[in-house]
Protein backbone atom coordinates (compact mmCIF):
# COMPACT_ATOMS: atom_id res chain seq x y z
CA UNK A 1 0.00 0.00 0.00
CA UNK A 2 2.80 2.34 0.86
CA UNK A 3 4.62 1.51 -2.38
CA UNK A 4 1.49 2.21 -4.46
CA UNK A 5 0.98 5.57 -2.75
CA UNK A 6 4.56 6.56 -3.48
CA UNK A 7 4.22 5.62 -7.17
CA UNK A 8 0.97 7.57 -7.45
CA UNK A 9 2.55 10.60 -5.83
CA UNK A 10 5.52 10.52 -8.20
CA UNK A 11 3.22 10.13 -11.22
CA UNK A 12 1.19 13.16 -10.10
CA UNK A 13 4.37 15.16 -9.58
CA UNK A 14 5.69 14.40 -13.06
CA UNK A 15 2.31 15.23 -14.62
CA UNK A 16 2.19 18.56 -12.80
CA UNK A 17 5.74 19.38 -13.83
CA UNK A 18 5.06 18.67 -17.51
CA UNK A 19 1.90 20.81 -17.41
CA UNK A 20 3.49 23.85 -15.77
CA UNK A 21 6.70 23.85 -17.85
CA UNK A 22 5.86 22.90 -21.47
CA UNK A 23 8.91 22.39 -23.65
CA UNK A 24 9.60 25.25 -26.06
CA UNK A 25 9.68 22.74 -28.93
CA UNK A 26 5.94 22.14 -28.42
CA UNK A 27 5.05 25.69 -29.43
CA UNK A 28 8.07 26.60 -31.53
CA UNK A 29 8.23 30.12 -30.08
CA UNK A 30 11.58 31.52 -28.96
CA UNK A 31 11.71 34.45 -26.54
CA UNK A 32 14.05 37.21 -27.73
CA UNK A 33 13.55 39.40 -24.65
CA UNK A 34 13.21 37.83 -21.20
CA UNK A 35 12.17 41.00 -19.35
CA UNK A 36 15.45 41.10 -17.44
CA UNK A 37 18.33 42.17 -19.68
CA UNK A 38 19.42 43.05 -23.22
CA UNK A 39 22.12 40.37 -23.49
CA UNK A 40 20.76 39.11 -26.81
CA UNK A 41 21.07 42.53 -28.45
CA UNK A 42 23.71 45.00 -29.60
CA UNK A 43 23.13 48.75 -29.36
CA UNK A 44 23.73 50.76 -32.54
CA UNK A 45 23.49 54.55 -32.37
CA UNK A 46 22.89 56.75 -29.33
CA UNK A 47 19.33 55.85 -28.27
CA UNK A 48 19.13 55.33 -24.49
CA UNK A 49 17.84 51.74 -24.48
CA UNK A 50 17.38 50.13 -21.06
CA UNK A 51 15.14 47.69 -19.17
CA UNK A 52 12.49 49.16 -16.86
CA UNK A 53 9.76 47.17 -15.09
CA UNK A 54 10.30 44.20 -17.40
CA UNK A 55 10.09 46.32 -20.56
CA UNK A 56 12.54 47.55 -23.19
CA UNK A 57 12.41 51.35 -23.07
CA UNK A 58 13.97 54.30 -24.94
CA UNK A 59 12.90 57.94 -24.87
CA UNK A 60 15.80 59.85 -26.41
CA UNK A 61 18.38 59.54 -29.15
CA UNK A 62 18.56 57.91 -32.54
CA UNK A 63 19.48 54.25 -32.69
CA UNK A 64 18.64 50.57 -32.74
CA UNK A 65 18.64 47.47 -30.61
CA UNK A 66 19.89 44.69 -32.90
CA UNK A 67 19.67 40.92 -32.33
CA UNK A 68 23.01 39.13 -32.22
CA UNK A 69 21.54 36.23 -34.21
CA UNK A 70 20.30 36.17 -37.80
CA UNK A 71 16.96 34.72 -38.91
CA UNK A 72 15.44 33.73 -42.26
CA UNK A 73 11.77 32.68 -42.41
CA UNK A 74 9.65 33.30 -39.30
CA UNK A 75 6.72 34.86 -37.52
CA UNK A 76 7.38 37.60 -34.95
CA UNK A 77 5.04 38.60 -32.14
CA UNK A 78 5.74 41.94 -30.48
CA UNK A 79 3.89 44.13 -28.00
CA UNK A 80 4.75 47.84 -28.04
CA UNK A 81 3.69 51.25 -26.72
CA UNK A 82 4.56 54.64 -28.26
CA UNK A 83 3.66 58.30 -27.94
CA UNK A 84 2.00 60.27 -30.75
CA UNK A 85 5.29 61.66 -32.07
CA UNK A 86 7.47 58.59 -31.46
CA UNK A 87 9.34 57.20 -34.46
CA UNK A 88 9.92 53.49 -34.08
CA UNK A 89 9.69 50.25 -35.98
CA UNK A 90 10.67 46.61 -36.22
CA UNK A 91 13.39 46.13 -38.83
CA UNK A 92 13.75 42.60 -40.21
CA UNK A 93 16.27 40.74 -42.37
CA UNK A 94 18.93 43.39 -41.74
CA UNK A 95 22.04 42.34 -43.65
CA UNK A 96 24.48 44.62 -41.79
CA UNK A 97 24.01 44.63 -37.97
CA UNK A 98 26.13 47.77 -37.67
CA UNK A 99 24.21 49.84 -40.20
CA UNK A 100 20.43 49.63 -40.01
CA UNK A 101 18.16 51.28 -42.56
CA UNK A 102 15.33 50.77 -45.04
CA UNK A 103 17.86 50.03 -47.81
CA UNK A 104 19.34 46.92 -46.17
CA UNK A 105 16.38 45.87 -43.99
CA UNK A 106 12.63 45.63 -44.27
CA UNK A 107 11.19 48.35 -42.00
CA UNK A 108 7.85 47.44 -40.43
CA UNK A 109 7.00 50.98 -39.37
CA UNK A 110 5.64 52.44 -36.13
CA UNK A 111 5.27 56.17 -36.76
CA UNK A 112 1.83 57.79 -36.51
CA UNK A 113 3.26 61.26 -37.30
CA UNK A 114 5.14 60.25 -40.45
CA UNK A 115 4.84 63.09 -43.02
CA UNK A 116 3.88 60.55 -45.71
CA UNK A 117 1.34 58.31 -43.92
CA UNK A 118 1.25 55.77 -46.76
CA UNK A 119 4.40 54.25 -45.27
CA UNK A 120 3.52 55.02 -41.64
CA UNK A 121 2.37 52.68 -38.90
CA UNK A 122 1.43 49.26 -40.27
CA UNK A 123 3.37 49.58 -43.52
CA UNK A 124 6.65 48.13 -44.79
CA UNK A 125 8.62 51.17 -45.93
CA UNK A 126 9.17 51.25 -49.72
CA UNK A 127 7.58 47.82 -50.08
CA UNK A 128 3.94 47.85 -48.95
CA UNK A 129 1.79 50.91 -48.28
CA UNK A 130 -1.05 51.11 -45.77
CA UNK A 131 -4.36 52.89 -46.40
CA UNK A 132 -5.85 54.07 -44.17
CA UNK A 133 -2.98 54.21 -41.70
CA UNK A 134 -3.92 52.91 -38.24
CA UNK A 135 -2.76 54.77 -35.14
CA UNK A 136 -0.83 53.11 -32.33
CA UNK A 137 -0.09 55.98 -29.91
CA UNK A 138 -1.07 55.91 -26.26
CA UNK A 139 -1.97 52.23 -25.95
CA UNK A 140 -0.42 48.78 -25.99
CA UNK A 141 -0.37 47.23 -29.45
CA UNK A 142 0.41 43.83 -30.91
CA UNK A 143 2.36 43.25 -34.09
CA UNK A 144 2.32 39.90 -35.89
CA UNK A 145 4.97 39.95 -38.62
CA UNK A 146 5.38 37.01 -40.99
CA UNK A 147 8.29 36.77 -43.42
CA UNK A 148 8.38 33.59 -45.50
CA UNK A 149 10.49 33.59 -48.63
CA UNK A 150 9.56 36.68 -50.60
CA UNK A 151 6.11 37.02 -48.97
CA UNK A 152 5.30 39.37 -46.08
CA UNK A 153 2.17 39.73 -43.97
CA UNK A 154 1.67 42.29 -41.18
CA UNK A 155 -1.16 42.23 -38.63
CA UNK A 156 -1.56 45.13 -36.19
CA UNK A 157 -4.01 44.62 -33.32
CA UNK A 158 -5.80 41.92 -35.31
CA UNK A 159 -6.08 44.09 -38.43
CA UNK A 160 -4.16 42.94 -41.51
CA UNK A 161 -2.27 45.98 -42.79
CA UNK A 162 -0.01 44.17 -45.27
CA UNK A 163 -1.45 41.13 -47.02
CA UNK A 164 1.05 38.95 -48.84
CA UNK A 165 3.35 41.68 -50.15
CA UNK A 166 6.13 40.43 -52.42
CA UNK A 167 9.80 41.44 -52.34
CA UNK A 168 12.88 39.26 -52.79
CA UNK A 169 15.87 41.55 -52.29
CA UNK A 170 16.63 40.33 -48.73
CA UNK A 171 16.37 36.70 -47.65
CA UNK A 172 17.74 36.71 -44.10
CA UNK A 173 19.39 38.88 -41.46
CA UNK A 174 19.12 40.45 -38.03
CA UNK A 175 16.08 41.97 -36.30
CA UNK A 176 16.27 45.53 -34.94
CA UNK A 177 14.06 47.72 -32.76
CA UNK A 178 14.15 51.47 -33.44
CA UNK A 179 14.03 54.70 -31.51
CA UNK A 180 14.37 57.23 -34.31
CA UNK A 181 14.27 60.87 -35.22
CA UNK A 182 10.81 62.39 -35.46
CA UNK A 183 9.28 65.27 -37.39
CA UNK A 184 11.43 68.40 -37.81
CA UNK A 185 10.56 71.56 -35.91
CA UNK A 186 10.34 75.11 -37.32
CA UNK A 187 14.13 75.35 -37.31
CA UNK A 188 14.53 72.13 -39.26
CA UNK A 189 15.77 70.13 -36.25
CA UNK A 190 14.23 66.64 -36.00
CA UNK A 191 12.77 65.58 -32.67
CA UNK A 192 14.81 62.84 -31.01
CA UNK A 193 12.34 62.27 -28.17
CA UNK A 194 9.16 60.25 -27.78
CA UNK A 195 8.78 57.17 -25.58
CA UNK A 196 9.10 53.71 -27.14
CA UNK A 197 8.39 50.55 -25.12
CA UNK A 198 8.45 46.85 -25.96
CA UNK A 199 7.27 44.32 -23.39
CA UNK A 200 7.15 41.19 -25.54
CA UNK A 201 9.29 40.01 -28.42
CA UNK A 202 9.33 36.43 -29.64
CA UNK A 203 9.97 34.57 -32.86
CA UNK A 204 8.82 31.30 -34.40
CA UNK A 205 10.96 29.88 -37.24
CA UNK A 206 8.96 28.68 -40.23
Secondary structure, 3 states (H helix, E strand, C coil): CHHHHHHHHHHHHHHHHHHHCCCHHHHCEEECCCCCCCCCEEEEECCCCEEECCEEEEEECCEEEEECCCECCEEEEEEEEECCCCCEEEEEEECCCCCCCCCCCEEEEECCCCCCHHHCCCCECCCECCCCCCCCCCCCEEEEEEEECCEEEEEECCEEEEEEEECCCCCCEEEEEEECCCCECCCCCECCEEEEEEEEEEEEEC
